[in-house]
Amino acid sequence: MPRLSIGQERLGVVMNMGAHTTVNVDKNIQGDSSKKSRIEEPTPLLSPREWKKLVAEFQPPHIGRAVWQLINTLVPILAIWVSIYFIKETSLLMCIPLAMLGGLFLVRAFIIFHDCGHGSFFKSKRANSIVGFITGMLTFTPYRQWSWEHARHHATNGDLDRRGIGDIWTLTVEEYVTSSKWMKFSYRFVRNPIILFVFAPLVLFVILQRLPNSKSKTKEKRSVYLMNATLVVWCVGMSMIYGFLAWLVIQTTMMAVASLFGLWLFYVQHQFEDTYWAAGKEWNYTSAAMEGSSFYNLPRILQWFSGNIGFHHIHHLNPLIPNYNLERCHYSHPFFQQAPELRFFSSLKTIRLRLWDEVNGKMISFRELNRQLTMKKIQPAV
């Protein structure tokens, strides 16, 4: 029985609705087409031992690259806040474009935070913790709790039996068809693009990250309380410097841009049509990484702001590879280039995808589900 995910546990738009029971449904309602192949002439997946040898050279952190990334991320954020301080006296509206640019730099800061959580940005655990806490403050995210939740995501990505923490709420066709009217309404509400990409990101980062996860340990809970206290100091201090209204407008704009872009990246990296889902013993770590994580081939400027996280299949193969080494790893061997590739405009099509079709092995839209159900009704009895 799947657990409810971002829609209830972390996104909070629909909370505490209860679990639902999965029962068998005549799979003819889902059509009889076979699963589409991602690669016309598939190359067998390498064993963990084989691909671990290939990625080994890209795993060690590089102090020079790490420090330079910190400089070209945090210095611009500081410069933007300083510029806004002087511009706001002339016109607050003139500050909005700068705040939006600041939001893009916050995405880059979050990738640094993300790498620190994996222990991959620096070799030093202490350095990772310090930088992780600072970048976590900038992005309103508690360092240790988020790292714990994200580790769960890596361990369970693509496993139908272990959904629930660190992923986007996803139902199978069977689960949706057999669910209650309230569950269907809730699921449609959470998966609505306006809710998912406009309102939910801010709710997630501004509100839900203030709450400790009931399943986390004391250390993770303390990280939430510590971050909350730090953010109180940050918010009060910035309000005194900029004025409450000006600070609120600028901070909200930055967080809105950063959280929307960040959640979109997370969504498109796993919610594309031919992604990977498997249950129980059929689940495979290598397959989940190489088939269930996309290579999001973004324009260079967006790749820079997103900290190379578009090479997400590499990151899921080995999360200890720092973001500044992901691209080099991707192009180092043909095996890595088998991952499903998405580009910016083609990725927009994933917005319509809502359900995992277990029979056909792909994500489908509600419209496609309705078509399948209609075909089932008019199919003559044998």
C-alpha beads as a LAMMPS data file, in Angstrom:
LAMMPS data file: protein, C-alpha beads

382 atoms
381 bonds

1 atom types
1 bond types

-500.0 500.0 xlo xhi
-500.0 500.0 ylo yhi
-500.0 500.0 zlo zhi

Masses

1 110.0

Atoms # bond

1 1 1 0.000 0.000 0.000
2 1 1 1.668 3.262 -1.049
3 1 1 2.146 6.084 1.387
4 1 1 1.062 9.569 0.426
5 1 1 3.871 11.832 -0.610
6 1 1 4.546 15.502 -1.285
7 1 1 0.818 16.040 -1.628
8 1 1 0.339 15.162 2.033
9 1 1 3.546 14.512 3.902
10 1 1 5.786 17.374 2.731
11 1 1 3.800 19.506 0.299
12 1 1 0.923 19.822 2.700
13 1 1 -1.711 20.898 0.198
14 1 1 -3.749 17.824 1.032
15 1 1 -3.018 16.431 4.466
16 1 1 -3.961 13.341 6.462
17 1 1 -6.385 11.855 3.966
18 1 1 -5.517 8.305 4.890
19 1 1 -4.146 5.461 2.860
20 1 1 -6.033 3.689 0.136
21 1 1 -6.326 0.049 -0.742
22 1 1 -4.990 -1.305 -3.998
23 1 1 -7.107 -4.020 -5.585
24 1 1 -6.815 -5.877 -8.855
25 1 1 -8.528 -4.308 -11.837
26 1 1 -8.987 -5.757 -15.289
27 1 1 -5.852 -4.483 -16.949
28 1 1 -7.565 -4.299 -20.312
29 1 1 -8.784 -0.849 -19.250
30 1 1 -5.249 0.340 -19.793
31 1 1 -4.962 -0.782 -23.390
32 1 1 -2.857 -3.480 -24.950
33 1 1 0.066 -1.495 -26.307
34 1 1 3.498 -2.628 -25.255
35 1 1 5.963 -0.534 -23.333
36 1 1 7.850 1.879 -25.537
37 1 1 11.550 1.317 -25.810
38 1 1 13.777 4.240 -24.925
39 1 1 16.614 3.018 -27.096
40 1 1 16.117 1.287 -30.437
41 1 1 19.135 -0.932 -29.906
42 1 1 19.459 -1.171 -26.123
43 1 1 22.857 -1.652 -24.575
44 1 1 22.826 -3.880 -21.493
45 1 1 23.144 -1.985 -18.228
46 1 1 26.493 -2.299 -16.570
47 1 1 26.717 -4.006 -13.218
48 1 1 27.303 -1.825 -10.143
49 1 1 30.888 -3.054 -9.990
50 1 1 31.476 -1.966 -13.591
51 1 1 29.945 1.500 -13.431
52 1 1 31.450 2.201 -10.020
53 1 1 34.878 1.835 -11.620
54 1 1 33.879 4.335 -14.297
55 1 1 32.666 6.999 -11.854
56 1 1 35.469 6.573 -9.317
57 1 1 37.685 9.283 -10.826
58 1 1 34.870 11.873 -10.662
59 1 1 33.928 11.294 -7.036
60 1 1 36.718 13.094 -5.137
61 1 1 35.813 16.715 -4.281
62 1 1 38.017 19.465 -5.720
63 1 1 38.686 22.341 -3.315
64 1 1 39.396 24.831 -6.100
65 1 1 36.185 24.151 -8.012
66 1 1 34.150 24.132 -4.806
67 1 1 35.510 27.465 -3.550
68 1 1 35.085 29.099 -6.955
69 1 1 31.479 27.909 -7.110
70 1 1 30.858 29.362 -3.666
71 1 1 32.328 32.695 -4.761
72 1 1 30.393 32.958 -8.026
73 1 1 27.165 32.074 -6.199
74 1 1 27.251 33.827 -2.831
75 1 1 28.985 37.036 -3.961
76 1 1 26.292 37.773 -6.597
77 1 1 23.561 37.126 -4.001
78 1 1 25.234 39.634 -1.671
79 1 1 25.652 42.110 -4.525
80 1 1 21.975 41.811 -5.435
81 1 1 20.846 42.500 -1.869
82 1 1 23.180 45.532 -1.653
83 1 1 21.949 46.869 -5.014
84 1 1 18.337 46.463 -3.942
85 1 1 19.045 48.445 -0.780
86 1 1 19.947 51.518 -2.828
87 1 1 17.414 51.045 -5.627
88 1 1 14.387 50.530 -3.365
89 1 1 14.427 54.186 -2.334
90 1 1 13.812 55.139 -5.963
91 1 1 11.316 52.428 -6.877
92 1 1 10.450 49.083 -5.305
93 1 1 9.193 47.870 -8.680
94 1 1 12.663 48.356 -10.139
95 1 1 13.922 45.873 -7.559
96 1 1 11.707 43.015 -8.795
97 1 1 13.885 42.021 -11.801
98 1 1 16.931 41.978 -9.519
99 1 1 15.029 39.862 -7.012
100 1 1 14.073 37.422 -9.772
101 1 1 17.731 37.153 -10.752
102 1 1 18.510 36.586 -7.088
103 1 1 16.036 33.692 -7.163
104 1 1 18.071 32.017 -9.893
105 1 1 21.212 32.380 -7.800
106 1 1 19.323 30.822 -4.880
107 1 1 18.724 27.763 -7.073
108 1 1 22.480 27.533 -7.524
109 1 1 22.957 28.006 -3.781
110 1 1 20.500 25.176 -3.167
111 1 1 22.560 22.837 -5.358
112 1 1 25.580 23.627 -3.187
113 1 1 23.406 22.941 -0.127
114 1 1 22.294 19.700 -1.779
115 1 1 25.878 18.561 -2.418
116 1 1 26.881 19.393 1.151
117 1 1 23.999 17.207 2.333
118 1 1 25.455 14.322 0.348
119 1 1 28.925 15.046 1.733
120 1 1 30.232 15.564 -1.786
121 1 1 30.925 19.307 -2.098
122 1 1 33.992 19.354 0.168
123 1 1 36.120 16.511 1.460
124 1 1 35.752 17.887 4.982
125 1 1 32.547 16.902 6.781
126 1 1 32.783 20.039 8.906
127 1 1 33.116 22.275 5.845
128 1 1 30.084 20.620 4.282
129 1 1 28.077 21.175 7.468
130 1 1 29.007 24.859 7.735
131 1 1 28.376 25.691 4.086
132 1 1 25.263 23.511 4.107
133 1 1 23.852 25.440 7.039
134 1 1 24.574 28.848 5.451
135 1 1 23.102 27.930 2.069
136 1 1 20.216 26.272 3.904
137 1 1 19.483 29.568 5.637
138 1 1 19.457 31.373 2.277
139 1 1 16.989 28.827 0.894
140 1 1 14.924 28.446 4.099
141 1 1 15.762 24.734 4.393
142 1 1 16.973 22.856 7.527
143 1 1 20.215 21.142 6.631
144 1 1 20.128 17.822 8.470
145 1 1 16.446 17.030 8.150
146 1 1 16.448 17.750 4.430
147 1 1 19.598 15.629 3.982
148 1 1 17.915 12.736 5.788
149 1 1 14.766 12.982 3.675
150 1 1 16.754 13.309 0.468
151 1 1 18.816 10.226 1.286
152 1 1 15.528 8.333 1.540
153 1 1 14.607 9.605 -1.923
154 1 1 17.843 8.213 -3.375
155 1 1 17.344 4.858 -1.683
156 1 1 13.748 4.440 -2.894
157 1 1 13.474 6.336 -6.183
158 1 1 11.302 4.375 -8.617
159 1 1 10.186 1.789 -6.048
160 1 1 6.395 1.554 -5.993
161 1 1 6.458 -0.141 -2.591
162 1 1 8.514 2.601 -0.922
163 1 1 6.881 5.849 -1.979
164 1 1 6.247 8.518 0.595
165 1 1 9.274 10.624 1.568
166 1 1 11.145 12.980 -0.702
167 1 1 9.158 12.277 -3.856
168 1 1 6.194 13.730 -5.715
169 1 1 2.887 12.029 -4.976
170 1 1 2.346 9.514 -7.785
171 1 1 -0.456 6.964 -8.108
172 1 1 -0.713 4.047 -10.493
173 1 1 -3.720 3.702 -12.787
174 1 1 -5.085 0.857 -10.654
175 1 1 -4.721 2.846 -7.448
176 1 1 -6.455 5.872 -8.925
177 1 1 -9.327 3.947 -10.543
178 1 1 -10.114 2.082 -7.320
179 1 1 -9.754 5.072 -4.989
180 1 1 -12.565 7.054 -3.400
181 1 1 -14.025 10.218 -4.890
182 1 1 -12.284 12.265 -2.206
183 1 1 -8.938 10.660 -3.006
184 1 1 -9.424 11.294 -6.725
185 1 1 -10.294 14.941 -6.061
186 1 1 -7.296 15.359 -3.743
187 1 1 -4.906 13.785 -6.206
188 1 1 -6.177 15.908 -9.102
189 1 1 -5.887 18.997 -6.910
190 1 1 -2.282 18.294 -5.894
191 1 1 -1.226 17.349 -9.444
192 1 1 -2.813 20.439 -10.976
193 1 1 0.078 22.423 -12.538
194 1 1 -1.007 25.706 -10.936
195 1 1 -1.010 24.119 -7.486
196 1 1 2.086 22.004 -8.048
197 1 1 4.358 24.623 -9.580
198 1 1 3.049 27.973 -8.318
199 1 1 1.617 27.577 -4.822
200 1 1 3.122 24.325 -3.570
201 1 1 6.800 25.350 -3.883
202 1 1 6.364 28.362 -1.607
203 1 1 4.262 26.342 0.837
204 1 1 6.944 23.673 0.897
205 1 1 9.944 25.924 1.518
206 1 1 8.387 28.711 3.584
207 1 1 5.943 26.724 5.743
208 1 1 6.478 22.965 5.684
209 1 1 10.243 23.133 6.080
210 1 1 9.554 24.800 9.439
211 1 1 8.030 21.552 10.729
212 1 1 10.083 18.561 11.891
213 1 1 9.298 15.238 10.272
214 1 1 7.663 12.937 12.805
215 1 1 9.725 10.012 11.483
216 1 1 13.087 11.759 11.815
217 1 1 15.497 11.379 14.719
218 1 1 16.384 13.953 17.363
219 1 1 19.343 15.340 15.390
220 1 1 17.165 16.071 12.372
221 1 1 14.446 17.645 14.513
222 1 1 16.988 19.890 16.214
223 1 1 18.210 21.082 12.823
224 1 1 14.686 22.323 12.094
225 1 1 14.462 24.237 15.380
226 1 1 17.924 25.729 14.883
227 1 1 17.129 26.826 11.340
228 1 1 13.824 28.326 12.445
229 1 1 15.578 30.367 15.112
230 1 1 18.205 31.485 12.610
231 1 1 15.540 32.528 10.132
232 1 1 13.786 34.604 12.795
233 1 1 17.026 36.548 13.254
234 1 1 17.449 36.820 9.454
235 1 1 13.901 38.027 8.829
236 1 1 13.864 40.528 11.694
237 1 1 17.306 41.849 10.796
238 1 1 16.532 42.251 7.094
239 1 1 13.192 43.883 7.902
240 1 1 14.979 46.456 10.049
241 1 1 17.493 47.175 7.284
242 1 1 15.149 47.245 4.281
243 1 1 11.810 47.980 5.871
244 1 1 9.289 45.201 6.395
245 1 1 7.247 45.681 3.217
246 1 1 10.248 46.083 0.932
247 1 1 11.979 43.055 2.455
248 1 1 8.811 40.945 2.234
249 1 1 8.290 41.761 -1.446
250 1 1 11.916 41.077 -2.367
251 1 1 12.277 37.934 -0.237
252 1 1 8.994 36.487 -1.516
253 1 1 9.980 37.188 -5.128
254 1 1 13.336 35.488 -4.696
255 1 1 11.819 32.483 -2.962
256 1 1 9.007 32.188 -5.506
257 1 1 11.438 32.069 -8.449
258 1 1 13.859 29.732 -6.686
259 1 1 11.243 27.325 -5.360
260 1 1 9.305 27.158 -8.643
261 1 1 12.451 26.490 -10.684
262 1 1 13.729 24.030 -8.091
263 1 1 10.532 22.011 -7.881
264 1 1 10.240 21.975 -11.674
265 1 1 13.747 20.527 -11.923
266 1 1 12.901 17.831 -9.393
267 1 1 9.630 17.053 -11.183
268 1 1 10.999 16.743 -14.693
269 1 1 13.928 14.618 -13.540
270 1 1 11.603 11.761 -12.562
271 1 1 8.112 12.406 -13.956
272 1 1 8.718 12.035 -17.695
273 1 1 6.725 9.630 -19.884
274 1 1 9.104 6.661 -20.068
275 1 1 10.412 6.869 -16.536
276 1 1 11.061 3.866 -14.306
277 1 1 8.819 2.382 -11.625
278 1 1 9.019 -1.158 -10.281
279 1 1 7.693 -2.988 -7.251
280 1 1 9.532 -4.932 -4.567
281 1 1 12.112 -7.403 -5.801
282 1 1 11.749 -6.200 -9.385
283 1 1 13.237 -2.821 -8.398
284 1 1 16.852 -2.306 -9.426
285 1 1 19.090 0.543 -8.275
286 1 1 21.004 0.905 -11.548
287 1 1 17.836 0.821 -13.631
288 1 1 16.169 3.360 -11.354
289 1 1 19.126 5.708 -11.835
290 1 1 19.641 5.237 -15.568
291 1 1 16.008 4.859 -16.657
292 1 1 14.121 6.686 -13.912
293 1 1 16.288 9.827 -13.868
294 1 1 16.491 12.062 -16.908
295 1 1 19.371 13.825 -18.583
296 1 1 17.835 17.299 -18.688
297 1 1 19.837 18.912 -21.481
298 1 1 19.302 22.575 -20.663
299 1 1 20.698 25.689 -22.386
300 1 1 24.106 26.521 -20.940
301 1 1 22.907 29.477 -18.859
302 1 1 20.148 27.401 -17.210
303 1 1 22.573 24.522 -16.720
304 1 1 24.871 26.943 -14.893
305 1 1 22.144 28.317 -12.632
306 1 1 20.904 24.791 -11.904
307 1 1 24.365 23.592 -10.932
308 1 1 24.548 20.803 -13.542
309 1 1 21.767 18.899 -11.780
310 1 1 20.300 18.130 -15.206
311 1 1 22.823 15.280 -15.329
312 1 1 20.529 13.665 -12.832
313 1 1 21.131 10.078 -13.883
314 1 1 24.796 10.479 -12.937
315 1 1 23.809 11.975 -9.608
316 1 1 21.503 9.032 -8.865
317 1 1 24.130 6.498 -9.837
318 1 1 26.536 8.033 -7.348
319 1 1 25.379 10.979 -5.194
320 1 1 28.942 11.402 -3.935
321 1 1 29.951 12.962 -7.253
322 1 1 29.957 16.761 -6.743
323 1 1 27.852 18.791 -9.146
324 1 1 30.927 20.362 -10.756
325 1 1 32.045 16.890 -11.942
326 1 1 28.707 15.588 -13.257
327 1 1 29.069 16.833 -16.833
328 1 1 32.554 15.422 -17.270
329 1 1 31.365 12.070 -15.946
330 1 1 28.389 12.031 -18.335
331 1 1 30.576 12.461 -21.405
332 1 1 33.299 10.090 -20.215
333 1 1 31.614 6.845 -21.340
334 1 1 28.774 5.824 -23.710
335 1 1 27.020 3.982 -20.894
336 1 1 26.108 7.242 -19.178
337 1 1 24.666 8.686 -22.385
338 1 1 21.918 6.029 -22.565
339 1 1 19.811 7.923 -20.041
340 1 1 16.500 9.418 -21.284
341 1 1 17.265 12.897 -22.630
342 1 1 14.901 15.829 -22.286
343 1 1 15.310 19.351 -23.604
344 1 1 13.573 22.430 -22.303
345 1 1 10.665 22.617 -24.735
346 1 1 10.113 18.858 -24.933
347 1 1 10.083 18.716 -21.128
348 1 1 7.019 20.973 -21.017
349 1 1 4.962 18.036 -22.304
350 1 1 5.517 16.248 -18.992
351 1 1 3.137 18.707 -17.289
352 1 1 0.130 16.730 -18.540
353 1 1 1.380 13.404 -17.113
354 1 1 -0.379 12.304 -13.933
355 1 1 -0.480 8.507 -13.446
356 1 1 1.830 5.526 -13.770
357 1 1 0.418 2.986 -16.232
358 1 1 1.865 -0.303 -14.982
359 1 1 0.670 -2.332 -17.969
360 1 1 2.198 -0.099 -20.622
361 1 1 5.120 1.031 -18.490
362 1 1 4.736 4.784 -18.844
363 1 1 3.279 7.908 -17.267
364 1 1 -0.065 8.926 -18.757
365 1 1 -2.467 11.854 -18.583
366 1 1 -6.005 11.834 -17.231
367 1 1 -7.193 12.237 -20.812
368 1 1 -5.379 9.043 -21.789
369 1 1 -6.914 7.243 -18.813
370 1 1 -10.385 8.360 -19.896
371 1 1 -9.685 7.070 -23.383
372 1 1 -8.662 3.703 -21.994
373 1 1 -11.770 3.504 -19.831
374 1 1 -13.972 4.410 -22.801
375 1 1 -12.359 1.743 -24.957
376 1 1 -12.946 -0.784 -22.180
377 1 1 -16.670 0.049 -22.100
378 1 1 -17.188 -0.344 -25.857
379 1 1 -15.010 -3.437 -26.189
380 1 1 -17.249 -6.380 -27.203
381 1 1 -17.458 -9.275 -24.820
382 1 1 -15.612 -12.431 -25.894

Bonds

1 1 1 2
2 1 2 3
3 1 3 4
4 1 4 5
5 1 5 6
6 1 6 7
7 1 7 8
8 1 8 9
9 1 9 10
10 1 10 11
11 1 11 12
12 1 12 13
13 1 13 14
14 1 14 15
15 1 15 16
16 1 16 17
17 1 17 18
18 1 18 19
19 1 19 20
20 1 20 21
21 1 21 22
22 1 22 23
23 1 23 24
24 1 24 25
25 1 25 26
26 1 26 27
27 1 27 28
28 1 28 29
29 1 29 30
30 1 30 31
31 1 31 32
32 1 32 33
33 1 33 34
34 1 34 35
35 1 35 36
36 1 36 37
37 1 37 38
38 1 38 39
39 1 39 40
40 1 40 41
41 1 41 42
42 1 42 43
43 1 43 44
44 1 44 45
45 1 45 46
46 1 46 47
47 1 47 48
48 1 48 49
49 1 49 50
50 1 50 51
51 1 51 52
52 1 52 53
53 1 53 54
54 1 54 55
55 1 55 56
56 1 56 57
57 1 57 58
58 1 58 59
59 1 59 60
60 1 60 61
61 1 61 62
62 1 62 63
63 1 63 64
64 1 64 65
65 1 65 66
66 1 66 67
67 1 67 68
68 1 68 69
69 1 69 70
70 1 70 71
71 1 71 72
72 1 72 73
73 1 73 74
74 1 74 75
75 1 75 76
76 1 76 77
77 1 77 78
78 1 78 79
79 1 79 80
80 1 80 81
81 1 81 82
82 1 82 83
83 1 83 84
84 1 84 85
85 1 85 86
86 1 86 87
87 1 87 88
88 1 88 89
89 1 89 90
90 1 90 91
91 1 91 92
92 1 92 93
93 1 93 94
94 1 94 95
95 1 95 96
96 1 96 97
97 1 97 98
98 1 98 99
99 1 99 100
100 1 100 101
101 1 101 102
102 1 102 103
103 1 103 104
104 1 104 105
105 1 105 106
106 1 106 107
107 1 107 108
108 1 108 109
109 1 109 110
110 1 110 111
111 1 111 112
112 1 112 113
113 1 113 114
114 1 114 115
115 1 115 116
116 1 116 117
117 1 117 118
118 1 118 119
119 1 119 120
120 1 120 121
121 1 121 122
122 1 122 123
123 1 123 124
124 1 124 125
125 1 125 126
126 1 126 127
127 1 127 128
128 1 128 129
129 1 129 130
130 1 130 131
131 1 131 132
132 1 132 133
133 1 133 134
134 1 134 135
135 1 135 136
136 1 136 137
137 1 137 138
138 1 138 139
139 1 139 140
140 1 140 141
141 1 141 142
142 1 142 143
143 1 143 144
144 1 144 145
145 1 145 146
146 1 146 147
147 1 147 148
148 1 148 149
149 1 149 150
150 1 150 151
151 1 151 152
152 1 152 153
153 1 153 154
154 1 154 155
155 1 155 156
156 1 156 157
157 1 157 158
158 1 158 159
159 1 159 160
160 1 160 161
161 1 161 162
162 1 162 163
163 1 163 164
164 1 164 165
165 1 165 166
166 1 166 167
167 1 167 168
168 1 168 169
169 1 169 170
170 1 170 171
171 1 171 172
172 1 172 173
173 1 173 174
174 1 174 175
175 1 175 176
176 1 176 177
177 1 177 178
178 1 178 179
179 1 179 180
180 1 180 181
181 1 181 182
182 1 182 183
183 1 183 184
184 1 184 185
185 1 185 186
186 1 186 187
187 1 187 188
188 1 188 189
189 1 189 190
190 1 190 191
191 1 191 192
192 1 192 193
193 1 193 194
194 1 194 195
195 1 195 196
196 1 196 197
197 1 197 198
198 1 198 199
199 1 199 200
200 1 200 201
201 1 201 202
202 1 202 203
203 1 203 204
204 1 204 205
205 1 205 206
206 1 206 207
207 1 207 208
208 1 208 209
209 1 209 210
210 1 210 211
211 1 211 212
212 1 212 213
213 1 213 214
214 1 214 215
215 1 215 216
216 1 216 217
217 1 217 218
218 1 218 219
219 1 219 220
220 1 220 221
221 1 221 222
222 1 222 223
223 1 223 224
224 1 224 225
225 1 225 226
226 1 226 227
227 1 227 228
228 1 228 229
229 1 229 230
230 1 230 231
231 1 231 232
232 1 232 233
233 1 233 234
234 1 234 235
235 1 235 236
236 1 236 237
237 1 237 238
238 1 238 239
239 1 239 240
240 1 240 241
241 1 241 242
242 1 242 243
243 1 243 244
244 1 244 245
245 1 245 246
246 1 246 247
247 1 247 248
248 1 248 249
249 1 249 250
250 1 250 251
251 1 251 252
252 1 252 253
253 1 253 254
254 1 254 255
255 1 255 256
256 1 256 257
257 1 257 258
258 1 258 259
259 1 259 260
260 1 260 261
261 1 261 262
262 1 262 263
263 1 263 264
264 1 264 265
265 1 265 266
266 1 266 267
267 1 267 268
268 1 268 269
269 1 269 270
270 1 270 271
271 1 271 272
272 1 272 273
273 1 273 274
274 1 274 275
275 1 275 276
276 1 276 277
277 1 277 278
278 1 278 279
279 1 279 280
280 1 280 281
281 1 281 282
282 1 282 283
283 1 283 284
284 1 284 285
285 1 285 286
286 1 286 287
287 1 287 288
288 1 288 289
289 1 289 290
290 1 290 291
291 1 291 292
292 1 292 293
293 1 293 294
294 1 294 295
295 1 295 296
296 1 296 297
297 1 297 298
298 1 298 299
299 1 299 300
300 1 300 301
301 1 301 302
302 1 302 303
303 1 303 304
304 1 304 305
305 1 305 306
306 1 306 307
307 1 307 308
308 1 308 309
309 1 309 310
310 1 310 311
311 1 311 312
312 1 312 313
313 1 313 314
314 1 314 315
315 1 315 316
316 1 316 317
317 1 317 318
318 1 318 319
319 1 319 320
320 1 320 321
321 1 321 322
322 1 322 323
323 1 323 324
324 1 324 325
325 1 325 326
326 1 326 327
327 1 327 328
328 1 328 329
329 1 329 330
330 1 330 331
331 1 331 332
332 1 332 333
333 1 333 334
334 1 334 335
335 1 335 336
336 1 336 337
337 1 337 338
338 1 338 339
339 1 339 340
340 1 340 341
341 1 341 342
342 1 342 343
343 1 343 344
344 1 344 345
345 1 345 346
346 1 346 347
347 1 347 348
348 1 348 349
349 1 349 350
350 1 350 351
351 1 351 352
352 1 352 353
353 1 353 354
354 1 354 355
355 1 355 356
356 1 356 357
357 1 357 358
358 1 358 359
359 1 359 360
360 1 360 361
361 1 361 362
362 1 362 363
363 1 363 364
364 1 364 365
365 1 365 366
366 1 366 367
367 1 367 368
368 1 368 369
369 1 369 370
370 1 370 371
371 1 371 372
372 1 372 373
373 1 373 374
374 1 374 375
375 1 375 376
376 1 376 377
377 1 377 378
378 1 378 379
379 1 379 380
380 1 380 381
381 1 381 382
